Every structure is written in structure tokens, then in C-alpha cells.
Amino acid sequence: MTGVPVPVDYFARDYTGLRRLLLDQLAAALPDRRDDSPADLSVVLTELFAYLGDHLAYAQDSAATEAYLGTARFRESVRRHARLLDYPLHEGAAARTWLVVTGEDVTTLDAGLEVSTPGGESVFHTVHPVTVRPSRNTIEVDTRDAERAELAAGATSARLAGAPADLALRAGDVLVFEDAGAARSCVVRLTEDPVVRHDPDSVTVTWHAQDAPRAPLRLWRLPTADGGLEPTTVVRGNVVLAEHGRLVAGEPVAPATVPADGPFRPRLARPGLAYAVPYEHSDAVGRPATDALVIDPTLAVPAMVALHDEVSAWQVRADLVGSGRSAADYVVEKAEDGTARLRFGDGREGRAPVPGTVLRASYRIGGGPDGNVGTGAVTELVTPVAGVRVRNCVPAVGGAAAQPTEQARLLAPHGSHVLARAVTEADHSEIAMRHPSVGRAWSVRRWTGSWHTVTTVIDPPAGVVPDLARIAGFIARHAVAGEDVRVVAAVAVPLDIRLTVYPRPSAAPAEVLAGLRDAFTAGLTRDGRPGFFHPDAFSFAGPVHLSRVVAAAMAVPGVRWVDTGDDPAIGNRFHRWGRRAEGELAAGTIVLGEYEVVSCVSDPDRPGLGAIDFVLGSAR
């Protein structure tokens, strides 16, 4: 029997289209066939082949779609393509905070102690053990009975009341200075063991410069209702670092049993696997306390506590490229919906699980921005410990959401174009500004007699005390062979400027002064623009020209003219703060050195950071 050829519709790729096409072919091949009942064997086979064809067409389309970064739809595919371009698609990070623990007896709390906000919405866990001592619940600062002392901004040491044996502090311990009146806390890590200098009932502690308070802490002693004195600032000595994420222990994966043949790609039973930056306590005790709260999501790894079967324990890896054929390694791949799947080796790169064994996983769920809770929000022990209470003394920070796949799709092709080697002076500056402790940088290369040394001057962001050695090491990894790298901090030059401004007759003096202060702020103006003395407005060694100051003042509504005369009777000033004038007002320029930057904050409480003042003359 010879069938009649039927034109093939190559767009018929779904079940309905394929079923219709097969039935048309069947009718052309068997013109005498009349039975189209769903129970007819030919119809059953036709529908079966249409179903299989639909699945094959989907697999074919999916393979072609996922093969390219620009068309891939699954997060796993985008992550793998981006990795080939040396661009990490991160899955967010878990937040961290410092906990203050108080106890009635000496108690040692192991790492992994879970604490939470009231109601258990956000669960944290401690990342290192801590020994709680009642003598360190509240430690007073020894002010020698002064009722109005203070711990200055930038201070790196203090005297604490208490015998050394009672406090039992040592290098690497973390203390929290809490100024209750100002609702301000300062977390510091000790750089050396406390020492007794004068009074045997007090010790002097020293901490990292990066942990120094950014603003003065009041060491006042205020009268209480019972006639005593109560300090406004106290020190807490039982401090432990906590990270967001609730433990799920010993739960079987799904499916739990390894099949005898075929692929095995199980998933964790619960979605929302947390990702966290690895923490090494032995390394952290030698670093400032502020470093522990600096979270880079690109360094976060899956929070897999354990994965084991009846044969061995498995280790999570970023990939299986370097795994040997017998290595018990696996990879976690998180989907867009939060489901985390496990990928094992194939016997060549990593081994496959033994068929018939059951895999159980312990992991943490949580992470992301939900962990960024405020100060005092974490107060509950998930498993109560007698006489122990907890409270986070600073806000939890660092919690980040997973990077959107569309963002990675756009940025990954440019990952290979990121500067990796510092050749020119501009390269050194660009690489230095990648460090989180560097706001601006300027580099210069000099011949020192035997080799070249590149000196990079850095200007940190506001409130950041840079670790110059670590920044130098960061730059040195990118420097060319045979060059030394030197990093110095920019020297802030505070200014002392006072000019006489004459407003227009119709202008309100108070509004003119308010406009001048807004225009010359070191932050942002009321309309969101950088002020005249914003750090980004001046480069390194950039001089300050009086003509620019006058032009900016004249642009303020209501200003008629600015008097810059150097008559002592007028009282105008234009020079460095704390130093005698050297003719800068007459010259119209304040010259800065190559390592110097302008500072003019105009804060009455901090005159040493520079200030500009305007005096209103009589309207003319």
C-alpha cells in the first residue's frame, strides 16, 4: 500500500500539533481506516508518539536556549556561563552582628548557639565559643572619680576598673563601649593583654586603631535616686559574633536514596539555603573587630554544615574541576525559586555516591537582607541557658540578596576586561580604589636608586580608618615584578576661612546665611548636590582658590558682593587652621602638598576638621 505524501509542518512541535500531523499521515497512508475512537490502538500509539515528541522538542529547544548566556533562562545556566568568563554570580550573604552576653555564673557557650528576635522571625547563630564571666557583664571605665570625662574620638586605649584576675581579659577579646545616653556603641578588639600601670584594681586595655570610636564617648557619672553615681558609658566584656541562619540538622535530601543507575541530582528538602562568608576565628582574633562585619557577597559560600551517607562525609566545593576521581566532593546550585540542588562527580572529576545509600544534610536557611535587624532586636535564646541573656549591641549588617540573573547577564561579558595588572600609575590608583577602605587614590612612581617604588596616596571614606599594610598587600598582588608598593594615608588639611558678605537690601539675613552654609557644606546640599567642600570636589594636592570661593558665595541668592580684603579691622581669614597666615589671603590661594587633601567640615564641635564662616556686613 502506497501512502499519499502529506506536507510536513515543521512548526508543529507541541502535543496538539504533533497529534494532528500524525493523524493526517495515518489517514493518508490508510484511506480505508474509519475508526477514530480514543480507545483505538492506532490513536493510542499516535497520542503516545505526540507526547514523546512534545518532550523531545522541549529538550531540543531548551538545550539550544541554555547553550548561550544571552538566551539562557535558568539561573544554573547563567551561573555556569558567567563562571567561564571569570564572573561570579553570587547568591547573597548572611548578616552578622555582635552579641553582648550576660550570665550569673561562669559559663562556656559553644559555637552554634542559636538566638533570635522575639517570635523567632530572624534566627542567628554564634560563630565561635565564648566564656561568659559575671565580672565582665558590666565593667566601668576608670575616670579617677572625674564626673565629666570623655573617651576621645580616635582613642585606642582606656583604663578599666577591675582586677586583672577578675576580668580575665586577653589579646583578641572583644569589648563593647556603650554610651547609653547617646545610644552609641563602639566595638573594639584588644591588640595585647591588659596591663596594670598604677592601680592594681584597674587595667589598661589597648585596641586596633580601626576600631577607635568615631565620636567622643561621654564618661560621665550622673547622680541616681539613691544618692549614688551611675556611669553613662559602661563596657561589656562577654561579646560574641553571630551570623544569620537557622540550622536544619540531619534531614534527608529529596530523593534520599541514591539510585542504581541514571543521574542523581537531589535537592535540599527546604528552600532558602543561606550563603555566608567563611569565618576563621583563629585569624579573626588578630584583626580589628570592624573587619568581622565587612561582608563581600562574592566570597559567600553555601552554609552546608554537613552532608554524609553510610560511607563517608562529603565536602562542598565551588566546582569539581580540581576534584580527584575518588574525592567526596559536591557542588550546590541554587535555582531562582530558592531550591538548592546537589551535583556530584562522575568518577573522573569527583566520585559518584554509592547506589543504595541514603544522604542526610545539615545546613542553614536564611541569609539575605532579612537578617539586617536593628540594635537590640536579637534577645531570645532558641534553647534557653540558665542565667544567660543576650542582646545585639550593634545593628546586624552585611545581609545581601542574591544577584539578579539579568545583572549577571549584562556584566559577565565584561568580567574578562577588568584590570588585573597594575602597570601605569593610573592602574595602581584604579586597583587601590577597589578596596572597600579606599575612597580615592593617587599614585606616583619614583626611582629609588635600585628599583622603582610606586607610592599610592589613599583617602578613605568618611569614618573609615584604613589598614595601610592590608591595602598595600591588596595592590601588590596586581603589581608588576621588580616594583615596590608603598601606601600612605592622605593628610587632611583643615582650613580656617572667614569672609564678609554683603546681602542685598531686599534679602533676609537669616536666609542668606542659611544659603551660604548649605552651599559650602562638606556633604550634600538640600537639593542633593555635592557641597563646595565635598571630598569629591578636590583632588590630591589641589589648591584652594579664593576666586572659586567668592564665585560660589556670589551664586547664593541674596548675596550682593563678598569682601576679601586683608584689613585686620575687617577680620577676614583664608589660611590653614591652627597655623599663622602666610599671605594666602593676599595671594588668593592655599597651596597643598602632594599627600594633602582639603578638610572643611564646619562642625562647631570639631573645629580641628576645618571651618568656613561668613559675617554679614551692612546691606548697601
Secondary structure, 3 states (H helix, E strand, C coil): CCCCCCCCCCCCCCHHHHHHHHHHHHHHHCCCCCCCCCCCHHHHHHHHHHHHHHHHHHHHHHHHHHCCCCCCCCHHHHHHHHHHCCCCCCCCECCEEEEEEEECCCEEECCCCEEECCCCCCEEEECCCEEECHHHCCEEECCCCCCEEEECCCCCEEEEECCHHHHCCCCCCEEEEEECCCCEEEEEEECCCCECCCCCCEEEEEECHHHCCCCCEEEEEEECCCCCEEECEEEECCEEEEEECEEEEEEEEEEEECCCCCCCCCECCCCCECEECCCCHHHHCCCCHHHHHCCCHHHCEECEEEEECCCCECEECCCCCCCCCCCCEEEEEECCCCCEEEEECCCCCCCCCCCCCEEEEEEEECCCHHHCCCCCCCCEECCCCCCEEEEECCCCECCECCCCHHHHHHHHHHHHHCCCCECCHHHHHHHHCCCCCCCEEEEEEEECCCCEEEEEEEECCCCCCCCHHHHHHHHHCCECCCEEEEEEECEEEEEEEEEEEEECCCCCHHHHHHHHHHHCCCCECCCCCECCCCHHHCCCCCCEEHHHHHHHHHCCCCEEEEECCCCCCCCCEEEECCCCCCCHHHHCEECCCCCEEEECCCCCCCHHHCEEEEEECCCC
